[in-house]
Amino acid sequence: MTQRRGAENAEAAEGNANVLSERIIGAAVEVHRHLGPGLLESIYEECLARELTLRGLEHGRQVPWTASYKGLLLTEPYRVDLLVAGRRPG
């Protein structure tokens, strides 16, 4: 019974991640429809942040992130362009 609940929880979490991904992709497509190609990344970032706000998605811009690789802490400071719903990359 416990294993089944664990599997159900994993499926629910995956479903939530899929819904979130669909909402983020939809926001990015909307920005691209309005702006088209060829602009600076910073313009797309700012407009996508606005679109995420309009869609009620909590996010942060240029969020510091410490990366690691197989136990090695990378010392180069990184920034995530847009962090949506507090989910860190990788």
N, C-alpha and C positions, 0 to 999 in steps of 0.2 A: 504494500500500500504506500509506503514512504517513497519507494522508487517511482511509483506512478505519479505521486504528487510532485516529485522533483522533475520528472519529465514534463508534466503539465506546466509547471512554473517556467521551465526552460522554453517551452513552446510559446507561452504567453509573452515572455521577455523578447523572444525573437519576433513575434507578431508586432509588439510595440515598436521594436527597432525598425521593422519594415514600414510601419505606418509613419514613423518619424522621417525615415529616408524618403518616402514618397512625398511628404509635405515639403521637405527641403529641396528635393529635385523640382517639384512644382514651382517653388519660389524662384529657383534659378532659371527655369524655363521662362517664367513670366518676365524676369529682368532681361533676359536675352531677346525676347520678343519685342520689348520696348526699346532697347538700346541697339540691338544688332551687334555684329562683330567689329573688332578693330580698335576698341578703346583701351585705355590703361587699366591694368588690374585693379588699381586703387578705386577707380570709378565703379567697376562692377562690385567690388567689395562693399563700398558704401551703399550702393543701391540694393544689393542683396540683404544687407543688414536692415535697411528700411522695409523691404518686403517681408522679411522674417518678423519684424515688429508688427507690421500690418496683419500678419497671419497669427499673431499671438504666440510666436515661438521665442522663448527666452534664449538669448545668445550673448556672447561677448566677442569683441574684436581685438585682435593682436594680443592674445592671451599667452603669457609665458608658459613654456612647457619644457620639462626636463626629459630628454630622451635617453633610452638605454638600449643596448644590443647585447643579448646573451650574457647578462650580468655586468657588462661594462657601462658605466655611467658616462654618457657623452658630455663633455664639458662645454661644447659650443652652445651658447644660448639660442633657443629656438622660440618662435612665436607662431601660434596657430592663428591663421587669418580670421577664421570665424569658428567659434566653439558654440555648438547648438545644444541646448538642454544639458549642459555640463558634461557632455560625453567627450572624453579625451580620445585622440586618435590612437590607432593600433593597440 
